[in-house]
Amino acid sequence: MPRFLAVLIFSLVMWVPGAAFALGLGDIDLKSALNQTFEAEIPVSTESESDIAALKVGLASSDTFDKYGLERAAFLGSFEFEIVPDGANGTVRITSTEPVVEPFVTLLLEVSSQQGSLLR
């Protein structure tokens, strides 16, 4: 009986990683300069096309910024987030409606899906 239990536990441990939702965010690629409207892209990869279609992305809440000791600048309110699908991969396109005059921008993104959410 103990051998059966060990085999059962081993089987469950090997199965769980395959059931996890795989979401990958790449590095941000800034396409704009200081005193221009913000434009950047972040590559996204998921397990399937349906996963990428179900993603939602946006700026994290003020409470979440505070929790991590980050300042949420007021100009971030003009930022817009869009997921551009390309099969199981895609791109998060970030744009602003107003020029950004700050030399540094701290973004904390919340990406959510049916399986859960991710902060980056």
C-alpha distances in whole Angstrom, upper triangle without the diagonal:
4,5,5,6,9,10,11,13,14,15,17,19,20,21,23,26,27,27,29,33,35,39,41,44,47,49,52,56,59,61,64,66,68,70,69,66,63,61,57,55,51,49,46,43,40,37,40,43,42,41,44,46,44,44,47,48,51,52,50,51,53,51,48,51,52,48,48,51,53,57,57,60,62,63,60,60,62,59,58,54,54,51,52,50,50,47,43,46,48,51,51,55,56,60,62,66,67,68,66,68,66,65,61,59,55,53,50,49,46,44,42,41,38,35,37,40,41,43,45
4,5,5,6,9,10,11,12,14,15,17,18,20,21,24,25,26,28,32,33,37,39,42,44,47,50,53,56,59,62,64,65,68,66,64,60,59,55,52,49,47,44,41,38,36,39,42,41,40,43,45,43,43,45,47,49,50,47,49,51,48,46,48,49,45,45,49,50,54,54,58,60,61,57,58,60,57,56,53,52,50,51,49,49,46,42,44,47,49,49,53,54,58,61,64,65,66,64,66,63,62,58,56,53,51,48,46,44,43,41,39,37,34,35,38,39,41,43
4,5,5,6,9,10,11,12,14,15,17,18,20,23,24,25,27,31,32,36,37,41,43,46,49,52,55,58,61,63,64,67,65,63,60,58,54,51,48,45,42,39,37,35,37,41,40,38,41,44,42,42,45,46,49,50,48,49,51,49,46,49,50,46,46,49,51,54,54,58,60,61,57,58,60,57,56,52,51,48,50,47,47,44,40,42,45,48,48,52,54,57,60,63,65,65,63,65,63,61,58,56,52,50,47,46,44,42,40,39,37,34,35,38,38,41,42
4,5,5,6,9,10,11,12,14,15,17,19,21,22,23,25,29,31,34,36,40,42,45,48,51,54,57,60,62,64,66,64,62,58,57,53,50,46,44,41,38,35,33,35,39,38,36,39,41,40,40,43,44,47,48,46,48,50,48,45,48,49,45,45,49,50,53,54,57,59,60,56,57,58,55,54,50,50,47,48,45,45,42,39,41,44,46,47,51,52,56,58,62,64,64,62,64,62,61,57,55,52,50,46,45,42,40,39,37,35,31,33,36,37,40,41
4,5,5,6,9,10,11,12,14,15,17,20,21,21,23,27,29,32,35,38,40,43,46,49,52,55,58,60,61,64,62,60,56,55,51,48,45,42,39,37,34,32,34,38,36,35,38,40,38,38,41,42,44,46,43,45,47,45,42,45,46,42,42,45,47,50,51,54,56,57,53,54,56,53,52,48,48,45,46,44,44,41,38,40,42,44,45,49,50,54,56,59,61,62,60,62,59,58,55,52,49,47,44,42,40,38,36,35,33,29,31,33,34,37,39
4,5,5,6,9,10,11,12,14,16,18,20,20,22,26,27,31,33,36,38,41,44,47,50,53,56,58,59,62,61,58,55,53,49,47,43,41,38,35,33,30,33,37,36,34,37,39,38,38,40,41,44,45,42,44,46,44,41,44,45,41,41,44,46,49,49,53,55,56,52,53,55,52,51,47,47,44,45,43,43,40,36,38,41,43,44,47,49,52,55,58,60,60,58,60,58,57,53,51,47,45,42,41,39,37,36,34,33,29,30,33,33,36,37
4,6,5,6,9,10,11,12,15,17,18,19,21,25,26,30,32,35,37,40,43,46,50,52,55,57,59,61,60,58,54,52,49,45,42,39,36,33,31,28,31,35,34,32,35,38,36,37,39,41,43,44,43,44,47,45,42,44,45,42,41,45,46,50,50,53,55,56,52,53,55,51,50,46,46,42,44,41,41,38,34,36,39,42,42,46,48,52,54,57,59,60,58,60,58,57,53,51,48,45,42,41,38,36,35,33,31,28,30,32,33,36,37
4,5,5,6,9,10,11,13,15,16,17,19,23,25,28,30,34,36,39,42,45,49,51,54,56,58,60,58,56,53,51,47,44,40,38,35,32,29,27,29,33,32,30,33,35,34,34,37,38,41,42,40,42,45,42,40,42,43,40,40,43,45,48,48,51,53,54,50,51,52,49,48,44,43,41,42,39,39,36,33,35,38,40,41,45,46,50,52,56,58,58,56,59,56,55,52,49,46,44,40,39,36,34,32,31,29,25,27,30,31,34,36
4,5,5,6,9,10,11,14,15,16,17,21,23,26,28,32,34,37,40,43,46,49,52,54,55,57,56,54,50,48,45,42,38,36,33,31,28,26,29,32,31,29,32,34,33,33,35,36,39,40,38,39,42,39,37,39,40,37,36,40,41,45,45,48,50,51,47,48,50,47,46,42,42,39,41,38,38,35,32,34,36,38,39,43,44,48,50,53,55,56,54,56,53,52,49,46,43,41,38,36,34,32,31,29,27,24,25,28,28,31,33
4,5,5,6,9,10,12,14,15,17,20,22,25,27,30,32,35,39,41,45,48,50,52,54,56,55,53,49,47,44,41,37,35,32,29,27,24,27,31,30,28,31,34,32,32,35,36,39,40,38,40,42,40,37,39,41,37,37,40,41,45,45,48,50,51,47,48,50,47,45,42,41,38,39,37,37,34,30,32,35,37,38,42,43,47,50,53,55,55,53,55,53,51,48,46,43,40,37,36,34,32,31,29,28,24,25,28,28,31,32
4,5,5,6,9,11,12,13,15,19,20,24,26,30,32,35,38,41,44,47,50,52,54,56,54,52,49,46,43,40,36,34,31,28,25,22,25,29,28,26,29,32,30,31,33,35,38,39,37,40,42,40,37,40,41,38,37,41,42,45,45,48,50,50,47,48,49,46,44,41,40,37,38,35,35,32,28,30,33,36,37,40,42,46,49,52,54,54,53,55,53,52,48,46,43,40,37,35,33,31,29,27,26,22,24,27,28,31,32
4,5,5,6,9,10,11,13,16,18,22,24,28,30,34,36,39,42,45,48,50,52,54,52,50,46,44,41,38,34,32,29,26,23,21,24,27,26,24,27,30,28,28,31,32,35,36,34,36,39,37,34,37,38,35,34,38,39,42,42,45,47,48,44,45,46,43,42,38,37,34,36,33,33,31,27,29,32,34,35,38,40,44,46,49,51,52,50,53,50,49,46,43,40,38,34,33,30,28,26,25,23,19,21,24,25,28,30
4,5,6,7,10,11,12,16,17,20,22,26,28,31,34,37,40,43,46,48,49,52,50,48,44,42,39,36,32,30,27,25,22,20,23,27,26,24,27,29,28,27,30,31,33,35,33,35,37,35,32,35,36,33,32,36,37,40,40,43,45,46,42,43,45,42,40,37,36,33,35,32,32,30,26,28,31,32,33,37,38,42,44,48,50,50,48,50,48,47,43,41,38,35,32,31,29,27,25,24,23,19,20,23,23,26,27
4,6,7,8,10,11,15,16,19,21,25,27,30,33,36,39,42,45,47,49,51,50,47,44,42,38,35,31,29,26,23,21,18,21,25,25,23,25,28,27,27,30,31,34,35,33,36,39,37,34,36,38,34,33,37,38,41,41,44,46,46,42,43,45,41,40,36,35,32,33,31,30,28,24,26,29,31,32,36,38,41,44,47,49,50,48,50,48,47,43,41,38,36,33,31,29,27,26,24,23,20,21,23,23,26,28
4,6,6,7,9,13,14,18,20,24,26,30,33,35,39,41,44,47,48,50,49,46,43,41,37,34,30,28,25,22,19,16,19,23,22,20,23,25,24,24,27,29,32,33,32,34,37,36,33,35,37,34,33,37,37,40,40,43,45,45,41,42,43,40,38,35,33,30,31,29,29,26,22,24,27,30,31,34,36,40,43,46,48,49,47,50,47,46,43,41,38,35,32,30,28,25,24,22,20,17,19,21,22,25,27
4,5,5,7,10,12,16,18,22,24,28,30,33,36,39,42,44,46,48,46,44,40,38,35,32,28,26,23,20,17,15,18,22,21,18,21,24,22,22,25,26,29,30,29,31,34,32,29,31,33,30,30,33,34,37,36,40,41,42,38,39,40,37,35,32,31,28,30,27,28,25,21,23,26,28,28,32,34,37,40,43,45,46,44,47,44,44,40,37,34,32,29,27,24,22,21,19,18,14,16,18,19,22,24
4,5,5,9,9,13,15,19,21,24,27,30,33,36,39,41,43,45,43,41,37,35,32,29,25,23,20,17,15,13,16,20,20,17,20,22,21,21,23,24,27,28,27,30,33,31,28,30,32,29,28,32,32,35,35,38,40,40,36,37,38,35,33,30,29,26,27,25,25,23,19,20,23,25,26,29,31,35,38,41,43,43,41,44,42,41,37,35,32,29,27,25,23,20,19,18,17,14,15,17,17,20,21
4,6,8,9,13,15,19,21,25,28,30,33,36,39,41,43,45,43,41,38,35,32,29,25,22,19,16,13,11,14,17,17,15,18,21,20,20,23,24,27,29,28,31,34,33,30,32,34,31,30,34,34,37,36,39,41,41,37,38,39,35,33,30,28,25,26,23,23,20,17,19,22,24,25,29,31,35,38,41,43,44,42,45,43,42,39,36,33,31,28,26,23,21,19,17,17,14,16,18,18,22,23
4,7,9,12,16,19,22,25,28,31,34,36,39,41,43,45,43,40,37,35,32,28,25,23,19,16,13,11,13,17,16,14,17,19,17,18,21,23,26,28,27,29,32,31,28,30,32,30,29,33,33,36,35,38,39,39,35,36,37,34,32,28,27,24,25,23,23,20,17,19,22,24,25,28,30,34,37,40,42,43,41,44,42,42,38,36,33,30,27,24,22,19,17,15,14,10,13,16,17,20,22
4,6,9,12,16,19,22,25,28,31,33,36,38,40,42,40,37,34,32,29,26,22,20,17,14,11,10,13,16,15,12,15,18,16,16,18,20,22,24,23,26,29,27,24,27,29,26,26,29,29,32,31,34,36,36,32,33,34,31,29,25,25,22,23,21,22,20,16,17,20,21,22,26,27,31,34,37,39,40,38,41,39,38,35,32,29,26,23,21,18,16,14,13,12,9,10,12,13,17,18
4,6,10,13,16,20,22,25,28,30,32,35,37,39,37,34,31,28,25,22,19,17,13,11,8,7,10,13,12,9,11,14,12,12,15,16,19,21,21,23,27,26,23,25,27,25,24,28,28,30,29,32,33,33,29,30,31,27,25,22,21,18,20,18,18,16,13,14,16,18,18,22,24,27,30,33,35,36,35,38,36,35,32,29,27,23,21,18,16,13,11,9,10,6,8,10,11,15,16
4,7,10,13,17,19,22,25,27,30,33,34,37,34,32,29,26,23,20,16,14,11,8,6,6,10,12,13,9,11,14,13,12,15,16,19,21,20,24,27,26,23,24,27,25,24,27,27,29,28,31,32,32,28,29,30,26,24,21,20,17,18,16,16,15,11,12,14,16,16,20,22,26,29,32,34,35,33,36,34,33,30,27,25,22,20,17,15,12,12,11,12,10,10,11,11,14,15
4,7,10,14,15,18,21,24,26,29,31,33,31,28,25,23,19,16,13,11,7,6,5,7,10,12,12,9,9,13,12,10,12,12,16,17,17,21,24,24,20,22,25,23,22,25,24,26,25,27,29,28,24,26,26,23,21,17,16,13,15,14,14,14,10,10,11,12,13,17,18,22,25,28,30,31,29,32,30,30,27,24,22,18,16,14,12,9,10,10,12,10,10,10,9,11,12
4,7,10,12,15,18,21,24,26,28,30,29,26,23,20,17,14,10,8,6,5,6,9,12,14,15,12,11,14,14,12,14,13,16,17,18,21,24,24,21,21,25,23,21,24,23,25,24,26,28,27,23,25,25,22,20,17,16,13,15,14,14,14,11,9,10,11,12,15,17,21,24,27,29,29,27,30,28,27,24,22,20,17,15,13,13,10,12,13,15,14,13,12,10,11,11
4,7,9,12,15,17,20,23,24,27,25,23,19,17,13,10,7,6,5,7,9,13,15,15,17,14,12,15,15,12,13,11,14,15,16,19,22,23,19,19,23,22,19,22,20,22,21,23,25,24,20,22,22,19,17,14,14,12,13,13,14,15,13,10,10,9,9,12,14,17,20,24,25,25,24,26,25,23,21,18,16,14,13,11,11,10,12,14,17,16,15,12,10,10,8
4,7,9,12,15,18,20,23,25,23,22,18,16,12,9,6,5,6,8,12,15,17,17,19,17,14,18,18,15,16,14,16,17,18,22,24,25,21,21,24,24,21,23,21,23,22,23,26,24,21,23,23,19,18,15,15,13,14,15,15,16,14,11,10,9,10,12,14,17,20,24,25,25,23,25,23,22,19,17,16,14,14,13,14,13,16,17,21,19,18,16,13,13,10
4,6,10,13,15,17,19,22,21,20,16,14,10,8,6,7,9,12,15,19,20,21,23,20,17,20,21,18,18,15,16,16,18,21,23,24,21,20,23,23,20,22,19,21,20,21,24,22,19,22,22,18,18,16,16,15,16,17,17,19,17,14,13,11,11,12,13,16,19,22,23,22,20,22,20,19,16,15,14,12,13,13,15,15,18,20,23,22,21,18,15,14,10
4,6,9,12,14,16,19,17,16,12,10,7,6,5,8,10,14,17,21,22,22,23,21,18,20,21,18,17,14,15,14,17,20,21,23,20,19,22,23,20,21,18,19,18,19,21,19,16,19,18,15,15,13,14,14,15,17,17,20,19,15,13,10,9,10,10,13,15,19,20,18,17,19,17,16,14,12,12,10,12,12,14,14,18,20,24,24,22,19,16,14,11
4,6,9,12,14,17,15,15,11,9,5,5,6,9,12,15,19,22,23,23,25,23,19,22,23,20,19,17,17,17,20,23,24,26,24,22,25,26,23,24,21,22,21,20,22,20,17,20,19,16,16,14,15,15,15,17,17,20,20,16,14,10,10,10,10,12,15,18,19,17,16,18,17,16,14,13,14,13,15,15,18,17,21,23,27,27,25,22,19,18,15
4,6,8,11,13,12,11,8,6,4,7,9,12,15,19,22,26,26,25,27,25,22,24,25,22,21,17,17,17,19,23,23,26,24,21,25,26,23,24,20,20,19,18,20,17,15,18,17,14,15,14,15,16,16,19,20,23,23,19,16,13,12,10,9,10,12,16,16,14,13,15,14,12,12,11,13,12,15,15,19,19,23,25,29,29,27,24,21,19,16
4,7,11,13,10,10,8,5,5,8,11,14,17,20,24,27,27,26,28,26,23,24,26,23,22,19,19,19,22,25,26,29,27,24,28,29,27,27,24,23,22,20,21,18,17,19,17,14,15,15,15,16,16,19,20,23,23,20,17,13,13,10,10,10,12,15,15,13,13,15,15,14,14,14,16,15,18,18,21,21,25,27,30,31,29,26,24,22,19
4,7,9,6,7,6,5,7,11,14,17,20,24,27,30,31,29,31,29,26,27,28,25,24,20,19,19,22,25,25,28,26,24,27,29,27,27,23,22,20,18,19,16,15,18,15,13,15,15,17,18,19,22,23,26,27,23,20,16,15,12,11,10,10,13,12,10,9,12,12,12,12,12,15,15,19,19,22,23,26,29,32,33,31,28,26,24,21
4,6,6,8,8,9,10,14,17,20,23,27,30,34,34,33,34,32,29,30,31,28,26,23,22,21,23,26,26,29,27,24,27,29,27,26,23,21,20,18,19,16,16,19,16,15,17,18,20,22,22,25,26,30,30,26,23,20,18,16,14,12,12,14,13,9,8,9,10,9,11,12,15,16,20,21,24,25,29,31,35,36,34,30,28,25,22
4,5,8,8,11,13,16,19,22,25,29,32,36,36,35,36,34,31,32,33,30,28,24,22,20,23,25,24,28,26,23,26,28,26,25,21,19,18,16,17,14,15,17,16,15,18,19,22,24,25,28,29,33,33,29,26,22,21,18,15,13,12,14,12,8,6,6,7,6,9,10,14,16,20,21,25,26,30,33,36,37,35,31,28,26,23
4,7,9,12,14,18,21,24,27,31,34,38,38,36,37,36,32,33,34,30,28,25,23,21,24,25,25,28,27,24,27,29,28,26,23,20,19,16,16,13,14,17,14,15,17,20,22,25,25,29,31,34,34,31,28,24,22,19,16,13,12,12,9,5,5,5,8,9,12,12,16,17,21,22,26,27,31,34,37,38,36,32,30,27,25
4,6,9,12,15,19,22,25,29,31,35,35,33,34,33,29,30,31,28,26,23,21,20,23,25,25,28,27,25,27,30,28,27,23,21,20,17,17,13,14,16,13,13,15,17,19,22,22,26,27,31,31,28,25,21,19,16,13,10,9,10,8,4,6,8,10,11,13,13,16,17,21,21,24,26,29,32,35,36,34,31,29,26,24
4,6,10,14,17,20,23,26,29,33,32,30,31,30,26,27,28,25,22,19,18,17,20,22,22,26,25,23,26,28,26,26,22,20,18,15,15,11,12,13,10,9,11,14,16,18,19,23,25,28,29,26,22,19,16,13,10,7,5,6,5,4,6,9,11,13,14,12,15,15,19,19,22,23,26,28,32,33,31,28,26,24,22
4,7,10,13,17,19,23,26,29,29,28,29,27,24,24,25,22,20,17,15,14,18,20,20,24,22,20,23,25,23,23,20,18,16,14,14,11,10,12,10,8,10,11,13,16,17,21,23,26,26,23,19,16,13,10,7,5,5,8,8,7,6,10,11,11,11,10,12,12,15,15,18,20,23,25,29,30,28,25,23,21,18
4,7,11,14,16,20,23,27,26,25,26,25,21,22,23,20,18,15,15,15,18,21,22,25,23,21,25,27,25,25,21,20,18,17,17,14,12,14,12,9,10,10,11,14,14,17,19,23,23,20,16,12,11,7,6,5,7,10,11,10,10,13,14,14,14,12,14,13,16,15,18,18,22,24,28,28,27,24,22,20,18
4,7,10,13,17,20,24,24,22,24,22,19,20,21,18,17,14,14,14,17,20,22,24,22,20,24,25,23,24,20,20,18,17,19,16,13,16,14,11,11,10,11,12,13,16,17,20,20,17,14,10,8,6,5,7,10,13,14,13,12,15,15,15,13,12,13,11,14,13,16,16,19,22,25,26,24,21,19,18,15
4,7,10,13,16,20,20,19,21,19,15,17,19,16,15,12,13,14,17,21,23,25,22,21,25,25,23,25,22,22,20,20,21,18,16,18,16,13,12,10,10,10,10,12,14,17,16,13,10,6,5,5,6,9,12,16,17,17,16,19,19,18,16,14,15,12,14,13,15,14,17,19,23,23,22,19,17,16,14
4,6,10,13,17,18,17,19,17,13,16,17,14,14,11,13,14,16,20,22,24,21,20,24,24,21,23,20,21,20,20,22,20,17,19,18,14,13,11,10,9,10,12,13,15,14,11,9,5,5,7,8,12,15,18,20,20,19,21,20,19,17,15,14,12,13,11,13,12,15,17,20,20,19,17,14,14,11
4,7,10,14,15,14,17,14,11,14,16,13,14,13,15,16,18,22,25,26,23,23,26,26,24,26,24,25,23,24,26,24,20,22,21,18,16,13,12,10,10,10,10,12,11,7,6,4,6,9,11,15,18,22,23,23,22,25,24,23,21,19,18,15,16,13,15,13,15,16,20,19,19,17,15,15,13
4,7,11,11,11,13,11,8,11,13,10,12,11,14,16,18,21,24,25,22,22,26,25,23,26,24,25,24,25,26,25,21,23,22,19,17,13,12,9,9,9,10,11,9,6,5,5,7,10,13,16,20,23,25,26,24,28,26,26,23,20,19,16,16,13,13,10,12,13,16,16,15,14,12,13,12
4,7,9,9,12,9,8,11,13,11,13,13,17,19,20,24,27,27,24,25,28,27,25,28,27,28,27,28,30,28,25,26,26,22,20,16,15,11,11,10,9,9,6,4,6,8,10,14,17,20,24,27,29,29,28,31,30,29,26,24,22,19,18,16,15,12,13,13,15,15,15,14,13,15,14
4,6,8,9,6,6,10,10,10,13,14,17,20,21,24,27,28,24,26,29,27,26,29,28,30,28,30,31,30,27,27,27,24,22,18,16,12,13,10,11,9,5,6,9,11,13,16,19,22,26,29,31,32,31,34,33,32,29,26,25,21,20,17,15,12,12,11,13,12,13,13,13,16,16
4,7,8,7,8,11,12,12,15,17,21,23,24,27,30,30,27,29,32,30,29,32,31,33,32,34,35,34,30,31,31,27,25,21,19,15,16,13,12,10,6,8,11,15,16,20,23,26,29,32,35,36,35,38,36,36,33,30,28,25,23,20,19,15,14,12,13,12,14,15,15,18,19
4,5,5,7,9,10,11,15,17,21,24,25,28,31,32,29,30,34,32,31,34,33,35,33,35,36,34,31,31,31,27,24,21,18,14,14,11,10,7,5,8,11,14,16,19,22,26,29,32,35,35,35,38,37,37,34,31,30,26,25,21,20,16,15,13,13,13,15,17,17,20,21
4,5,5,6,9,10,14,16,20,23,25,28,31,32,29,30,34,33,32,35,33,35,32,34,34,33,29,29,29,26,22,19,16,12,11,8,8,5,4,7,9,13,15,17,21,24,27,29,32,34,33,37,36,36,34,31,29,26,25,21,20,16,15,13,14,14,17,17,18,21,22
4,6,5,6,9,12,15,19,23,24,26,30,30,28,30,33,32,31,34,33,34,32,34,34,33,29,29,29,26,22,19,16,13,13,10,11,9,8,11,12,15,16,19,22,24,28,30,33,34,34,38,37,37,35,31,30,26,25,21,19,15,14,10,11,12,15,16,18,21,22
4,5,5,7,10,13,17,20,21,23,27,27,25,26,30,28,28,31,30,31,29,31,32,31,27,27,27,24,21,17,15,12,13,10,12,10,7,9,11,13,14,17,20,23,26,28,31,33,32,36,35,35,32,29,27,23,21,18,16,12,10,8,8,9,11,12,14,17,18
4,5,5,9,11,15,18,19,22,26,27,24,25,29,28,27,30,28,29,27,29,29,28,24,24,24,21,18,14,12,8,9,7,9,8,6,7,7,10,11,14,16,20,23,25,28,29,29,32,32,32,29,26,25,21,20,16,14,11,10,9,11,12,13,13,14,16,17
4,6,9,11,15,18,20,23,26,27,25,26,30,29,29,32,30,31,28,29,29,28,25,24,24,21,17,14,11,8,9,7,10,9,9,10,9,11,12,14,17,20,23,25,28,30,30,33,33,33,31,28,26,23,21,17,16,12,11,9,11,13,14,15,16,18,19
4,7,10,14,17,18,20,24,25,23,24,28,27,27,30,28,29,26,28,28,28,24,23,24,21,18,14,12,10,12,10,13,13,11,12,12,14,13,16,18,21,23,25,28,30,30,33,33,33,31,27,26,22,20,16,14,10,8,6,7,10,11,12,14,16,18
4,7,10,14,15,17,21,22,19,21,24,24,23,26,24,25,23,25,25,24,21,20,21,18,15,11,10,8,10,10,13,13,11,11,10,11,10,13,15,18,20,23,26,27,27,30,29,30,27,24,22,18,16,12,10,7,6,5,8,10,10,9,11,13,14
4,7,10,12,14,18,19,17,18,22,21,21,24,22,23,20,22,22,21,17,17,17,15,12,9,8,8,11,12,15,16,15,14,12,12,10,12,13,16,18,20,23,25,24,27,27,27,25,21,20,16,14,10,8,6,5,6,10,12,11,9,10,12,13
4,7,9,12,15,17,15,16,19,19,19,21,19,19,17,18,19,18,14,14,15,12,10,6,7,7,11,13,16,17,16,15,12,11,8,10,10,13,15,17,20,21,21,24,23,24,21,17,16,12,11,7,6,4,6,9,13,14,12,10,9,10,11
4,6,9,12,14,12,13,16,17,17,19,16,16,13,15,15,14,11,11,12,9,8,6,8,10,14,16,19,21,20,18,15,13,10,11,9,12,13,15,17,19,18,21,20,21,19,15,13,10,9,6,6,7,9,12,15,17,14,11,11,10,11
4,7,9,11,10,9,13,14,14,15,13,12,9,11,12,12,8,9,11,8,9,8,11,13,17,19,22,24,23,21,18,16,12,12,10,12,12,15,16,18,16,19,18,19,16,12,10,7,6,5,6,9,11,15,18,19,16,13,12,9,10
4,7,8,6,7,10,11,11,13,11,11,9,12,13,14,10,11,14,12,12,12,15,16,20,22,25,26,24,22,20,18,15,16,14,16,16,18,19,21,19,21,19,21,18,14,11,8,6,5,5,9,11,15,17,18,15,11,10,8,9
4,5,5,6,9,10,11,13,11,11,9,12,12,14,11,11,14,13,14,14,17,19,23,25,28,29,27,26,24,22,18,19,17,18,17,19,20,22,20,22,20,22,19,16,13,11,9,9,9,12,13,17,19,20,16,13,13,11,13
4,5,5,6,9,10,10,9,8,6,10,10,13,11,11,15,14,16,17,20,22,26,28,31,33,31,29,27,24,21,21,18,19,18,20,20,22,19,21,19,21,18,15,13,11,10,11,12,15,17,21,23,23,20,17,16,13,14
4,5,5,6,9,10,10,10,9,13,14,17,15,15,18,18,19,19,23,24,28,30,33,34,32,30,28,26,23,24,21,23,22,24,24,25,23,24,22,24,21,18,15,14,11,13,12,16,17,20,22,22,19,16,16,13,15
4,5,5,7,9,9,10,9,13,15,17,14,15,18,17,18,18,21,22,25,27,30,31,29,27,25,23,20,22,19,21,21,23,24,25,22,24,22,23,19,16,13,11,8,10,10,13,14,18,20,20,16,13,12,9,11
4,5,5,6,5,6,6,10,12,14,12,13,17,16,18,17,21,22,26,28,30,32,30,27,26,23,20,21,18,20,19,22,22,22,19,21,18,19,16,13,10,9,7,10,11,15,17,20,23,23,19,16,14,10,11
4,5,5,6,7,8,12,14,16,15,16,19,19,21,21,24,26,29,31,34,35,33,31,29,27,24,25,22,23,22,25,24,25,22,23,20,21,18,16,13,13,11,14,14,18,20,23,26,25,21,18,17,14,14
4,6,8,10,11,15,17,20,17,19,22,21,23,22,25,26,30,31,34,35,32,30,29,27,24,25,23,25,25,27,27,28,25,26,23,24,20,18,14,14,11,14,14,17,19,22,24,23,19,16,15,12,13
4,6,9,11,14,17,19,17,19,22,20,22,21,24,25,28,30,32,33,31,29,27,25,22,24,22,24,24,26,26,26,23,24,21,21,17,15,12,12,9,12,13,17,19,22,24,23,20,16,14,11,11
4,7,10,13,16,18,16,18,21,21,23,23,26,27,30,32,35,36,34,31,30,27,24,25,23,24,24,26,25,25,22,22,19,19,16,15,11,12,11,15,16,19,22,25,28,27,23,20,18,14,14
4,6,9,13,14,13,15,18,17,20,20,23,25,28,30,32,34,32,29,27,25,22,22,19,21,20,23,22,22,18,19,15,16,13,11,8,9,9,12,14,18,20,24,27,26,23,19,17,13,12
4,6,9,11,11,13,16,15,18,19,23,25,28,30,33,35,33,31,28,25,22,22,19,19,18,20,19,19,16,16,13,15,12,10,8,10,10,13,16,19,22,26,29,28,25,21,19,15,15
4,6,9,7,9,12,12,15,16,20,22,25,28,31,33,31,29,26,23,20,19,16,17,15,17,16,17,14,15,13,15,12,9,8,8,9,11,14,17,20,24,27,27,23,20,18,15,14
4,6,6,8,10,11,15,16,20,23,26,29,31,34,33,30,27,24,20,19,16,15,13,15,13,14,11,12,10,12,11,8,8,9,11,14,16,20,22,26,29,30,26,23,21,18,17
4,5,6,8,10,14,16,20,23,26,29,32,35,34,31,28,25,21,20,16,15,12,13,12,13,11,12,11,15,13,11,12,12,14,15,18,21,23,27,30,31,27,24,23,20,19
4,5,6,8,11,14,18,21,24,27,30,33,32,29,26,23,19,17,13,12,9,10,8,9,8,9,9,13,12,10,11,11,14,15,18,20,23,26,30,31,28,24,23,20,19
4,5,5,9,11,15,18,21,24,27,29,29,26,23,19,16,14,11,10,8,10,10,11,9,12,11,13,12,9,9,8,10,11,14,17,19,23,26,27,24,21,19,16,15
4,5,8,11,15,18,21,24,27,30,29,27,24,21,17,15,12,11,9,9,10,12,12,14,14,17,16,12,13,11,12,13,14,17,19,22,25,27,24,21,20,18,18
4,7,10,13,17,19,23,26,29,29,26,23,19,16,14,10,8,5,6,7,9,10,13,14,16,16,13,14,13,14,14,16,18,20,23,27,28,26,23,22,20,19
4,7,10,14,16,19,22,25,25,22,19,16,12,10,7,6,4,7,8,10,10,14,14,16,15,11,12,10,12,11,14,15,18,21,24,25,23,20,19,17,16
4,7,10,13,16,19,22,22,20,16,13,10,8,6,5,6,8,11,13,13,17,17,19,18,14,15,12,13,11,13,14,16,18,22,23,22,19,18,17,16
4,7,10,13,16,19,18,16,13,10,7,6,5,7,9,11,14,16,16,19,19,20,19,15,15,12,12,10,11,10,13,15,18,20,19,16,15,14,14
4,6,10,13,16,16,14,10,8,6,5,7,9,11,14,17,18,19,22,22,23,22,18,18,15,15,12,13,11,13,14,17,19,19,16,16,16,16
4,6,10,12,12,10,7,6,5,6,9,12,15,17,20,22,22,25,25,25,23,20,20,16,16,13,13,10,12,12,16,17,17,15,15,16,15
4,7,10,11,9,5,5,6,7,11,13,16,19,22,23,23,27,27,27,25,22,22,19,19,16,16,14,15,15,18,20,20,18,18,19,18
4,6,7,6,4,7,9,10,14,17,20,22,25,26,27,30,30,30,28,25,25,21,21,18,18,14,15,14,17,18,19,18,18,20,19
4,6,5,5,8,11,13,16,19,23,25,28,29,29,32,32,31,30,27,27,24,24,20,20,17,18,17,19,20,21,21,20,22,21
4,5,7,11,14,16,20,22,26,28,31,32,32,35,35,34,32,30,29,26,25,22,21,18,18,16,18,19,20,20,20,23,22
4,7,11,13,16,19,23,26,29,32,32,32,35,34,34,31,29,28,24,23,20,19,16,16,14,16,16,17,18,17,20,20
4,7,10,13,16,20,23,26,29,29,29,32,31,30,28,25,25,21,21,18,18,14,15,15,17,17,18,17,16,18,18
4,7,9,13,16,20,22,25,26,25,29,28,28,25,23,22,19,19,16,16,13,15,14,17,18,18,17,16,18,17
4,6,9,13,16,19,22,22,22,25,24,24,22,19,19,16,16,14,15,12,15,15,19,19,19,17,16,16,15
4,6,10,13,16,19,19,19,22,22,22,19,17,16,13,13,10,12,10,13,14,18,19,18,15,14,14,12
4,7,10,13,16,16,16,20,20,20,18,15,16,13,14,12,14,13,16,17,21,22,21,18,17,16,15
4,7,10,12,13,13,16,16,17,15,12,13,10,12,11,13,13,16,18,22,23,22,18,17,16,14
4,7,9,10,10,14,15,16,15,13,14,12,15,13,16,16,19,21,25,26,25,22,20,19,17
4,5,7,8,12,13,15,15,12,14,13,15,15,17,18,21,24,27,29,27,23,22,20,19
4,7,9,13,15,17,17,15,17,16,18,18,20,21,24,26,29,31,29,26,25,24,22
4,6,9,12,14,15,14,16,16,19,19,22,23,26,29,32,34,32,28,27,25,23
4,6,9,12,13,12,15,16,19,20,23,25,28,30,34,35,33,30,28,25,23
4,6,8,9,9,12,13,17,18,21,23,26,30,33,34,32,28,26,23,21
4,6,9,10,13,15,19,21,24,26,30,33,36,37,34,31,28,25,23
4,6,7,10,13,16,19,22,25,28,31,35,35,33,29,26,23,21
4,7,10,13,17,19,23,25,29,32,36,36,33,29,26,23,20
4,7,10,13,16,20,22,26,29,33,32,29,26,23,19,17
4,6,10,12,16,18,22,25,29,29,26,22,20,16,14
4,7,10,13,16,19,23,27,26,23,19,17,13,11
4,6,10,12,16,19,23,23,20,16,13,10,8
4,7,10,13,17,20,20,17,13,10,7,6
4,6,10,13,17,17,14,10,8,6,5
4,6,10,13,13,10,7,6,5,7
4,7,11,11,9,5,5,6,8
4,7,8,6,4,6,9,11
4,5,5,6,9,12,14
4,6,8,12,15,18
4,7,10,14,17
4,7,11,14
4,7,10
4,7
4
